[in-house]
């Protein structure tokens, strides 16, 4: 009986370990997706206002594949980011970007604070609890 209870306890421990490993992996995927979008924004600072308010659930349908204007490249970046989130292991993943301009210094130089956020359903709770990873950067 003691052996049976011990084996049952070890089995439950293994199940919990696998569940927490899945959550950890989801966090890592969200971090990588957030960093990817932040780098895309850094590479296209000329169109930083185009990224503000971008949400992957209403991503633009038309982008460009080569010789893009900055605004077309921003649209393409959001579309590619949406496709990466949908194709990832994140359950019901959604990404959003918030770029806020603030003035610094005596000359009033505009600096943008960018917040890139990825949100997904937690697999342990059966999709009820939402998990969020937010990456903030000043490009």
N, C-alpha and C positions, 0 to 999 in steps of 0.2 A: 504494500500500500504506500509506503514511504517512497519507494522507487517510482511508482506511478504518479504521485503528486509532484515529485521532483522533475520528472520528464514533462509533465504538463506545464509546470512553471518555466522550464527552459523553452518550450514551444511558444508560450506567450511572449517571452522575452525576445525570441527571434522575430515574431510578427511585429512587435513594437519597434524593433531595430530597423526592419525593412520599411516600415511606415515613416519613421523619422529620416531615414536615408532618402526616401522619395521627396520629402519636404526640403531637405538640404539641397538636393539636386535641382528642384524647382527654383529655389533661391539663387543658385548659381546661374541657371539659364536666364532668369530675370535680370541679374546683374550684367551678364554678357550682352543681352539685348538692349539694355539701357545704355551701356557704354558704346555700343555700336551706333545708336542714334546720336549720342552726344558727339562722337567723332564725325559723323556726317554733317552735323550742324557746324562744327568747327571748320570743316573743309569748305563750307558754303556760307560764310558770315555775311556776305553781301545780301543774302535773302533771309536773314535771321527772323525778320518779321513774318515771313511766309510760314515758318515753323510754329509760330505762336498759336496756341489753341488747336494744334493738330491732334486728332484722335483717330486711332486706327479703325474704329467702327464706321467712320464716315470719311475714309481716305479717298483722295481724288482718284478718278478712273483714268485720267490721261496724264501721262508723264512724258518723258523723252528718253531716248536710249543713247544718243550721241550729240555732240555740239549743242548742249543745252544752255538756255538762258538760266540765270540763277533761280528764278521762280519755278521754271520747269524742272530743274534738278531737285528743288525742295519737294515738289509734288512726287517726283519719282522716288526720292528717299523715303517719304511717308508710305508710299505704296510697297516698296521693298521691305520696309520695317513691318508693315502689316502682314505681308506674306511670311516673313520670318517668325513672327509671333504665332500666326495661325499654324504654321508648320512645325512649331516647337512642341515640347511635351507639356506645356502649360495648359491647364484645363480652362477653357473660356478666357484666354488671355486677351487683355486690352492694353494698348499703350497710349500715352498722352504726353504732350509737350506744353510747357508754359514758359514763355520768354518775357521777362519783365525788364524794361529799361529803367535805369536809375542814373542820376547825374552825380558826378563826383568831381572834386577839385574846384578851384576858383574859376576855371574856364568853362565849367559845365560840360565836361566830356561825358558822353553817353556810354554807359557800360551795361551790358545785358546779364542778368542772372537767369540761367536756364535750368528748369527742373524737368527731368525726363522721368516718367513714371510708368511702371508696368504693374498691372493688377491681374490676379488670376484666382480661381477657386481652389480652396485647400482640399486635396484629395483625402486627407484623414477624416475630415468632418463630413465627407460625402458631398462636397461642393457647396456647403452652406456658408462657411466662413470665407471671406475674401482676404487674400494676402496681398500686400503692396510692397514693392521695392521702388524707392525714389532715389534718383541720383541728381545731385545739384552741382552745377558747374558754372564758372564764369569764363566763357570763351574769349 
